[in-house]
């Protein structure tokens, strides 16, 4: 009976959707070393029964993510990490509109009662201080609004877990040895550094999944 339960657990891993842009898709990297791949390897080394779903599309903006989140959730993940916003900043798109689109993504995930981690981004310095402040505030406002919805909901939206990791490229941005030639996308070593830094937050996220 115990062996049967263990076998059933092994055949039904917890599914984690990494939903994002080229930083998730693995732009410019050889196969097998993109962020979802290296994160999967890290969990495999821990003997954790986790299946990572790569939901990255290079060039995607927050609006693009909002338009496809519904069919991405059709994979029936148990938890979600959102990594978007970089292309909005590079294109100088409206932070206020980005916030509206992030609201839509978060709401779609919360409506399914899924634990969620939003990984933020910073705007490049050449976009100016005002734009950078508005850009960061868009993430903060979206997270605060989402938390209020959780706090005010009648059933606390089931799982009801929401967390914010302020900067996905923490420790990697502007480090030449950790980035590709474009200075924007991390190389294999840069991805490894991202995994090392964000993995504790993702482990906490996974711990919120209902058994």
Backbone as a ProteinNet text record, in pm:
[ID]
protein_1_A
[PRIMARY]
XXXXXXXXXXXXXXXXXXXXXXXXXXXXXXXXXXXXXXXXXXXXXXXXXXXXXXXXXXXXXXXXXXXXXXXXXXXXXXXXXXXXXXXXXXXXXXXXXXXXXXXXXXXXXXXXXXXXXXXXXXXXXXXXXXXXXXXXXXXXXXXXXXXXXXXXXXXXXXXXXXXXXXXXXXXXXXXXXXXXXXXXXXXXXXXXXXXXXXXXXXXXXXXXXXX
[TERTIARY]
83	0	86.9	193.5	284.1	359.7	402.1	473.3	383.8	257	162.4	144.6	136.3	121.1	244.2	363	487.1	495.7	456.3	459.6	362.2	246	147.2	198.3	266.1	322.2	428.4	511.9	619	563.9	450	391.3	305.4	286.2	205.9	284.5	386.1	467.5	388.3	434.1	378.4	428.3	336.6	369.8	382.8	497.8	526.7	542.3	455	460.8	548.8	653	734.5	686.9	615.8	544.3	617.3	670.9	747.7	792	903.8	954.1	1083	1176.8	1299.9	1386.4	1373.9	1450.3	1406.5	1286.7	1235.3	1256.2	1229.2	1239.3	1382.4	1480.8	1620	1683.6	1646.8	1700.5	1854	1911.9	2056.3	2132.8	2063.2	2128.8	2118.7	2217.1	2204.9	2094.4	2043.3	1936.5	1979.1	1882.7	1904	1959.4	1984.5	2042.6	1961	1841.5	1753	1711	1653	1614	1527.2	1420.2	1339.7	1419	1512.7	1592.8	1686.6	1755.7	1847.8	1773.1	1656.2	1574.6	1528.3	1488.4	1449.4	1565.2	1684.8	1802.8	1827.5	1808.9	1831.4	1733.7	1606.8	1508.7	1532.1	1576.4	1607.6	1721.4	1821	1931.7	1884.6	1776	1717.5	1621.1	1604.6	1505.9	1365.2	1339	1205.3	1119	995.9	905.3	834	911.8	861.8	878.9	777.9	785.8	775	879.7	881.1	823.9	731.6	673.7	730.9	796.2	852.5	743.1	695.8	592.6	649.3	771	835.1	821.9	799.7	796.6	883.8	989.2	1080.1	1006.5	1038.5	977.1	845.2	795.6	663.2	663.5	555.8	532.9	429.3	402.1	299.9	163.5	136.8	9.8	2.5	114.8	117.1	90.9	149.6	125.3	-20.1	-81.1	-222.4	-310.7	-270	-351.5	-341	-236.9	-218.8	-218.9	-240.2	-235	-341.3	-458.3	-566.5	-527	-471	-436.6	-310.9	-225.4	-110.3	-155.3	-259.9	-312.5	-386.2	-413	-476.9	-386.8	-257.1	-164.5	-185.5	-273.8	-311.8	-191.4	-117	-6.7	-60.1	27	-9.1	36.2	126.9	176.5	237.6	254.6	301.1	405.2	508.7	604	589.9	571	557	684.6	743.5	866.4	843.1	786.5	755.6	786.6	794	815.1	939.7	1036.9	1161	1142.1	1059	1036.7	953.4	866.7	791.6	889.3	988.8	1086.4	1174.1	1222.6	1310.9	1241.2	1109.2	1032.5	972.8	994.4	941.6	790.7	728.2	582.1	532.1	408.3	348.6	350.1	415.8	410.7	269	189.1	51.5	-29.6	-9.7	-78.5	-22.1	109.1	170.1	107.8	80.8	19.5	-118.8	-196.3	-328.9	-317.8	-218.8	-200.9	-154.4	-66.4	-22.2	-138.7	-224.5	-347	-425.5	-437.8	-514.9	-450.9	-318.8	-247.7	-264.4	-243	-254	-395.2	-494.4	-633.6	-666.4	-619.5	-645.6	-587.2	-470.1	-404.8	-473.7	-506.1	-573.1	-711.4	-778.6	-912.9	-911	-793.5	-780.2	-721.4	-702.7	-653.6	-510.8	-428.5	-291.8	-192.6	-99.7	7.8	87.6	128.3	190.4	310.3	417.3	533.4	553.8	551.8	578.7	723.1	800.1	938.2	943.1	986.5	988	1110.8	1109.1	1220.1	1246.4	1364.7	1396.3	1410.8	1372.6	1389.6	1535.2	1586.7	1723.2	1738.7	1856.8	1881.5	1860	1883.1	1868.2	1723.4	1628.5	1488	1453.3	1546.1	1523.2	1469	1495.6	1457	1305.4	1232.9	1086.8	1025.6	1070	1016.9	1051.3	1175.3	1216.6	1132.9	1102.8	1020	879	820.8	685.1	682.1	788.2	796.1	796.4	881.9	886.8	755.9	696.6	572	459.2	463.8	360.5	356.6	472.9	477.3	424.7	471.4	431.2	280.4	224.9	80.6	0.2	45.8	-26	-24.2	89.6	99.6	11.1	13.6	-69.7	-217.7	-257.7	-398.5	-438.2	-348.7	-378.4	-388.7	-303.1	-307.9	-437.5	-481.8	-608.7	-724.2	-720.3	-826.5	-826.2	-706	-697.9	-755.4	-715.1	-758.3	-908.7	-969.1	-1110.9	-1202.3	-1142.3	-1224.7	-1290.8	-1409.4	-1487.8	-1417.6	-1356.4	-1291.9	-1140.3	-1089	-944.4	-885.5	-971.3	-928.4	-847.2	-894.2	-833.4	-687	-594.8	-451.8	-412.1	-449.9	-432.4	-290.1	-191.6	-52.7	0	60.7	117.1	247.7	352.6	480.9	543	635.4	699.2	850.4	920.1	1065.7	1105.8	1159.8	1169.9	1244.4	1351.8	1431.8	1482.8	1426.8	1462.2	1610.9	1671.7	1812.2	1906.5	1861.5	1943.9	2078.2	2186.9	2319.9	2375.9	2296.1	2336.7	2338	2239.4	2232.3	2360.3	2409.4	2527.6	2658.3	2653.7	2775.4	2818.9	2920.8	2958.7	2984.7	3045.7	3080	2957.5	2844.4	2723.5	2618.5	2654.5	2557.8	2611.9	2519.7	2556.5	2607.1	2650.7	2709.2	2616.8	2484.6	2391	2380.6	2438.4	2433.5	2297.1	2204.9	2067.2	2030.6	2064.4	2024.7	2137.6	2107.2	2210.7	2264.8	2392.9	2449.9	2424.7	2482.1	2456.6	2493.6	2607.5	2649.5	2558.1	2510.5	2417	2287	2237.3	2114.7	2135.8	2252.8	2282.1	2277.2	2326.4	2322.9	2179.4	2097.3	1956.1	1887.6	1911.4	1850.6	1890.9	2018.8	2068.4	1998.1	1977.8	1921.9	1770.6	1699.6	1552.8	1496.9	1577.8	1527	1463.4	1519.6	1450.8	1308.6	1287.6	1152.4	1060.4	1114.5	1033.3	1003.3	1097.1	1071.7	958	956.9	847.6	715	718.8	598.8	544.6	633.2	591.4	533.7	585.9	537.4	392.2	343	204.1	104.5	154.3	64.1	-14.5	-143.3	-227	-188.1	-173.8	-134.6	-242.6
-120	0	125.6	124.6	237.2	252.4	138.3	142.6	197.6	162.1	210.7	361.9	411.6	555.4	630	574.5	637.9	640.7	530.7	524.7	624.2	639.1	733.9	876.8	906.8	1041.6	1070	969.5	987.7	1008.9	947.8	961.4	1086.3	1158.3	1280.6	1395	1443.6	1551.9	1681.4	1769.1	1902.8	1981.8	2045.2	2115.2	2265.8	2319.6	2460.9	2528	2621.7	2696.7	2819.7	2831	2952.1	3029.2	3136.9	3210.2	3341.3	3357.1	3478.2	3501.1	3573.5	3615.4	3540.4	3607.8	3542.3	3496.6	3560.9	3519.7	3381.5	3342.4	3209	3116	3167.3	3084.6	3039.2	3118.3	3079.1	3137.7	3259.6	3326.3	3324.5	3281.4	3283.9	3175	3086.1	2980.1	2845.7	2758.2	2623.4	2546	2440.9	2362.1	2308.1	2309.7	2246.3	2334	2463.6	2548.8	2675.4	2684.5	2797.3	2790.9	2899.3	2905.6	2787	2752.5	2638.3	2507.9	2490	2367.6	2359.1	2469.5	2467.4	2458.8	2518.9	2505.9	2361.6	2299	2157.7	2071.8	2097	2020.7	2038.5	2161.8	2188.9	2110.7	2105.2	2029.4	1878.8	1835	1693.1	1651.6	1738.8	1708.8	1698.3	1768.2	1760.9	1643.4	1567.1	1457.8	1508.4	1632.2	1689.4	1646.5	1611.8	1563.8	1682.6	1759.2	1881.8	1872.8	1911.7	1921.5	2067.6	2120.4	2259	2269.1	2361.4	2388	2519.9	2516.3	2637.2	2710.5	2821.5	2903	3034	3029.5	3151.2	3172.1	3295.8	3334	3457.8	3445.4	3557.4	3678.1	3795	3918.5	3952.6	3865.8	3888.6	4008.4	4082.4	4194.2	4152.7	4241.7	4211.9	4196	4276.2	4263.5	4129.9	4087.2	3957	3845.4	3858.3	3758.4	3754.2	3871.8	3876.9	3808.5	3817.8	3759.5	3606.9	3549.7	3404.6	3330.2	3401	3333.4	3224.9	3246.5	3147.7	3013.8	3016.2	2886.3	2827.8	2909.8	2855.8	2782.6	2832.9	2766.9	2637.7	2616.2	2491.5	2370.7	2395.1	2287	2240.6	2308.5	2272.9	2269.7	2380.8	2385.5	2392.3	2359.3	2367.3	2498.8	2568.4	2698	2768.2	2900	2979.1	3081.7	3097.7	3208.1	3293.9	3424.1	3516.9	3599.7	3597.5	3673.1	3754.8	3872.7	3959.4	4104.7	4189.9	4332.3	4386.5	4300.2	4346.1	4410.6	4350.2	4405.9	4533.5	4545	4669.7	4784.2	4758.9	4862.7	4896.3	4793.4	4816.5	4894.9	4878.4	4948.6	5079.1	5109.4	5232.8	5236.5	5118.5	5112.3	5168.8	5208.4	5272.8	5182.4	5223.8	5144.7	5132.3	5235.1	5230.6	5124	5113	5008.6	4871.2	4865.4	4739.3	4689.4	4782.3	4744.6	4683.4	4741.3	4688.3	4545.4	4522.1	4389.1	4289.3	4333.3	4244.5	4211.2	4308.7	4282	4167.3	4171.8	4070.5	3932.3	3926.5	3799.1	3743.4	3827.9	3784.3	3736.6	3811.2	3774	3638.1	3612.5	3483.5	3368.7	3390.6	3287.5	3272.3	3385	3379.4	3317.3	3340.8	3285	3132	3073.8	2928.2	2882.3	2977.5	2942.3	2892.7	2939.3	2888.5	2978.5	2920.3	2999.8	3069.1	3193.3	3274.1	3351.4	3350.9	3434.4	3523.9	3654.5	3749.7	3797	3780.3	3827.5	3960.7	4064.7	4197.2	4224.7	4339.4	4385.7	4531.8	4581	4722.5	4776.5	4900.5	4963.9	5006.8	5003.2	5050.5	5197.1	5232.1	5368.6	5471.7	5431.9	5529.6	5567.3	5501.5	5538.3	5657.7	5695.6	5811.1	5771.8	5858.4	5830.1	5823.3	5913.1	5914.9	5786.6	5744.9	5621.2	5503.2	5499.2	5389.3	5379.7	5493.1	5494.8	5446	5495.2	5452.7	5303.7	5256.4	5115.5	5024.9	5055.7	4976.2	4987.3	5105.6	5124.9	5042.6	5018.3	4937.7	4797.3	4738.7	4606.1	4612.3	4710.2	4722.2	4741.9	4829.4	4854.8	4730.9	4657.8	4536.8	4432.4	4415.8	4320	4362.1	4490.4	4538.8	4520.6	4550.2	4532.8	4385.7	4299	4155.5	4103.9	4153.2	4109.9	4156.6	4275.4	4324.2	4235.6	4190.7	4101	3971.8	3921.4	3799.5	3823.1	3933.4	3963.1	3984	4035.6	4069.6	3961.4	3855.6	3752	3665.7	3616.5	3540.1	3411.7	3341.6	3213.7	3223	3345.2	3370.2	3304.9	3284.5	3228.5	3100.6	3014.2	2882.5	2894.5	2872.2	2872.2	3006.9	3114.5	3247.4	3290	3234.5	3271.6	3359.1	3471.2	3564.4	3618	3616.2	3669.1	3748.9	3837.7	3925.2	3917	3880.6	3878.4	4001.2	4103.7	4235.3	4242	4163.1	4177.4	4041.5	3990.3	3857.1	3846.8	3955	3953.4	3997.4	3988.8	4028.3	3953.9	4029.9	3971.2	3938.8	3959.3	3923.2	4043.5	4130.9	4249.2	4331.7	4376.8	4463.3	4393.1	4260.3	4183.3	4116.7	4171.1	4121.2	3970.9	3914.6	3772.5	3682.5	3740.7	3661.2	3685.6	3765	3797.4	3767.2	3751.3	3733.6	3866.3	3863.3	3980.8	4100	4076.8	4189.4	4265.5	4211.2	4276.9	4274	4201.1	4196	4057.3	3957.4	3820.7	3746.7	3679.8	3606.5	3489.2	3459.2	3339.4	3221.1	3106.7	2987.6	3009.6	3074.8	3101	3202.3	3299.3	3396.9	3331	3238.8	3167	3087	3024.8	2948.1	3037.2	3161.5	3254.8	3293.9	3315	3347.7	3234	3111	2994.3	2988.1	3007.7	3001.3	3104.6	3224.9	3332.6	3321.2	3279.1	3279.2	3146.4	3040.7	2908.5	2904.7	2969.5	2966.2	3021.7	3127.9	3184.5	3087.4	3015	2918.3	2797	2758.1	2648	2684.4	2808.7	2854	2852.3	2894	2890.5	2748.4	2655.7	2516.3	2457.7	2501.1	2451.1	2490	2590.1	2634	2551.6	2463.2	2382.5	2286.8	2281.6	2191.2	2047.4	1960.6	1820.3	1746
0	0	0	86.8	92.3	-38.2	-96.4	-224.4	-334.1	-330.5	-429.5	-417.5	-294.8	-273.2	-321.3	-294.7	-338.3	-489.9	-552.1	-698	-758.3	-693	-743.3	-733.5	-622.3	-605	-709.3	-737.1	-835.2	-974.9	-1003.3	-1136.9	-1150.1	-1038.6	-1039.4	-975.8	-1046.7	-989.4	-977.7	-888.3	-880.6	-1000.5	-1071.4	-1195.9	-1171.4	-1209.1	-1190.3	-1326.3	-1356.3	-1481.8	-1464.2	-1548.7	-1554.2	-1676.8	-1652.4	-1757.6	-1784.2	-1905.7	-1928.3	-2071.5	-2084.6	-2215.2	-2249.5	-2318.4	-2362	-2245.5	-2129.8	-2012.3	-1965	-2000.9	-1970.8	-2089.7	-2209.2	-2330	-2356.2	-2309.4	-2328.3	-2452.3	-2486.4	-2605.2	-2605	-2717.8	-2736.5	-2664.7	-2597.2	-2521.1	-2592.3	-2574.2	-2630.2	-2559.8	-2622	-2559.2	-2423	-2330.6	-2201.8	-2091.9	-2120.2	-2015.3	-1989.9	-2046.9	-2017.1	-1870.6	-1821.6	-1680.9	-1637.6	-1710.9	-1665.9	-1662.2	-1756.2	-1759.5	-1639	-1610	-1496.8	-1363.7	-1357.7	-1236.9	-1219	-1329.6	-1324.3	-1274.4	-1327.6	-1283.9	-1133.9	-1085.2	-943.2	-855.8	-898.2	-820.8	-833.2	-950.9	-968.3	-875.7	-858.8	-768.6	-623.6	-593.2	-458.9	-443.9	-553.8	-556.4	-528.8	-570	-554.3	-672.9	-643.6	-747.7	-813.1	-890.7	-952.7	-1103.9	-1177	-1323.1	-1363.1	-1427.5	-1471.2	-1612	-1632.1	-1763.9	-1814.8	-1930.6	-1990.3	-2066.2	-2007.9	-2071.4	-2121.4	-2175.7	-2222.7	-2371.7	-2414.2	-2555.6	-2571.7	-2651.3	-2672.1	-2730	-2678.3	-2726	-2662.5	-2575.2	-2517.4	-2422.8	-2426.3	-2334.6	-2231.2	-2137.6	-2038	-2105.8	-2208.4	-2281.6	-2353.1	-2411.9	-2477	-2377.5	-2259.3	-2156	-2114.3	-2101.8	-2063.2	-2166.9	-2293.3	-2400.7	-2407.4	-2346.2	-2358.2	-2224.9	-2114.7	-1986	-1974.2	-2032	-2017.9	-2078.3	-2200.6	-2258.4	-2196.8	-2137.7	-2065.6	-1939.2	-1875.7	-1756.8	-1790.5	-1918.9	-1960.1	-1935.5	-1915.6	-1879.1	-1735.6	-1664.1	-1527.5	-1431.5	-1425.2	-1328.2	-1186.3	-1090.9	-949.5	-887.1	-954.7	-910	-1030.6	-1020.6	-1135.2	-1090.1	-1174	-1161.1	-1285.8	-1269.4	-1381.9	-1394.1	-1515.1	-1542.9	-1670	-1653.6	-1767.4	-1730.8	-1833	-1810.2	-1876.3	-1901.4	-1961.2	-2096.2	-2180.8	-2314.5	-2310.1	-2211.2	-2192.8	-2167.4	-2081.3	-2048.9	-2168.9	-2239.4	-2353.5	-2464.3	-2473.8	-2577.4	-2526.6	-2399	-2343.2	-2336.5	-2318.4	-2312.2	-2179.5	-2178.1	-2062	-1938.8	-1830.2	-1707	-1651.7	-1671.6	-1620.7	-1694.7	-1825.2	-1899.7	-1864.1	-1841.7	-1800.9	-1670.6	-1579.6	-1453.2	-1475.8	-1567.6	-1599.4	-1653.6	-1741.4	-1799.3	-1693.3	-1603.9	-1496.1	-1404	-1378.1	-1300.6	-1363.3	-1495.8	-1567.2	-1553.1	-1563.3	-1549.8	-1408.9	-1309.8	-1170.5	-1139.6	-1186.4	-1159.9	-1219	-1341.7	-1406.2	-1324.4	-1267.6	-1187.5	-1052.4	-989.1	-859.4	-870	-981.1	-998.3	-995.9	-1024.8	-1018.1	-884.8	-792.2	-659.9	-657.2	-752.4	-763.5	-690.2	-615.5	-556.4	-667.4	-641.8	-746.5	-693.2	-773.3	-748.3	-870.6	-850.7	-958.4	-944.1	-1051.1	-1052.7	-1127.1	-1058.3	-1117.5	-1202.4	-1267.4	-1349.3	-1317.4	-1353.5	-1345.3	-1486.5	-1506	-1636.6	-1654.1	-1778.5	-1802.9	-1763.5	-1717.3	-1671.1	-1780.7	-1907.4	-2016.3	-2043.5	-1974.6	-1988.8	-1899.9	-1813.4	-1726.7	-1591.2	-1492.8	-1354.9	-1337.1	-1402.9	-1388	-1440.6	-1558.4	-1615.6	-1525.1	-1476.6	-1390.5	-1264.3	-1203.8	-1083.4	-1112.7	-1221.8	-1259.8	-1293.8	-1356.4	-1395.9	-1272.4	-1176.8	-1054.4	-976.1	-976.5	-902.7	-961.8	-1092.8	-1157.8	-1097.5	-1074.2	-1011.5	-868.5	-794.2	-653.9	-641.5	-726.1	-720.5	-757.6	-859	-900.3	-789	-723.9	-614.3	-497.7	-462.7	-352.1	-381.2	-504.6	-541.5	-534.5	-580.4	-578.3	-435.4	-348.6	-209.5	-142.7	-177	-122.8	-167.6	-294.5	-342	-261.8	-232.7	-151.5	-12.7	48.2	184.7	194.8	88	91.7	35.3	-21.5	-83.1	23.3	-7.5	90	132.4	35.9	68.6	60.1	54.8	44.1	-81	-182.4	-310.7	-294.1	-208.5	-190.3	-148.9	-242	-206.2	-147.6	-214.3	-159.7	-132.5	-203.3	-177.1	-290.5	-253.1	-350.1	-295.1	-378.3	-335.8	-450.9	-414.4	-511.8	-494.9	-602.1	-606.2	-687.9	-625.9	-690.6	-823.7	-839.7	-961.9	-1006.6	-1115.8	-1165	-1196.8	-1246.2	-1287.2	-1175.3	-1052.2	-938.1	-941.1	-929.4	-929.4	-1065.3	-1169.2	-1305.3	-1398.8	-1385.8	-1472.1	-1460.2	-1574.7	-1584.9	-1546.5	-1535.1	-1508.9	-1639.9	-1708.2	-1841.3	-1846.2	-1744.2	-1744.8	-1731.8	-1694.7	-1674.4	-1782.1	-1884.4	-1988.5	-2127.1	-2219.8	-2359.8	-2416.3	-2539.9	-2602.6	-2610.6	-2607.4	-2615.6	-2483.8	-2377.9	-2248.3	-2181.9	-2240.6	-2189.6	-2139.3	-2219.4	-2185.8	-2114.2	-2004.4	-1932.5	-2013.4	-1991.6	-2050.3	-1956.2	-1987	-1905.7	-1759.7	-1735.5	-1597.1	-1529.6	-1608	-1553.5	-1510.9	-1592.4	-1557.3	-1428.6	-1416.8	-1295.9	-1171.8	-1184.8	-1072.6	-1038.4	-1141.7	-1118.3	-1043.4	-1089.1	-1024.6	-877.5	-850.4	-712.3	-624.1	-677.3	-596	-576.7	-681.3	-672.5	-621.3	-621.8	-584.5	-445.3	-343.2	-213.1	-217.9	-295.2	-308.2	-380.4	-478.2	-551.2	-464.3	-380.6	-287.1	-190.8	-144.1	-57.3	-133.3	-259.2	-344.1	-355	-386.5	-404.9	-276.3	-164.2	-35.8	-10.3	-83.7	-65.6	-146.3	-232.7	-315.8	-226.6	-246.8	-170.1	-201.1	-98.8	-122.7	-198.8
[MASK]
+++++++++++++++++++++++++++++++++++++++++++++++++++++++++++++++++++++++++++++++++++++++++++++++++++++++++++++++++++++++++++++++++++++++++++++++++++++++++++++++++++++++++++++++++++++++++++++++++++++++++++++++++++

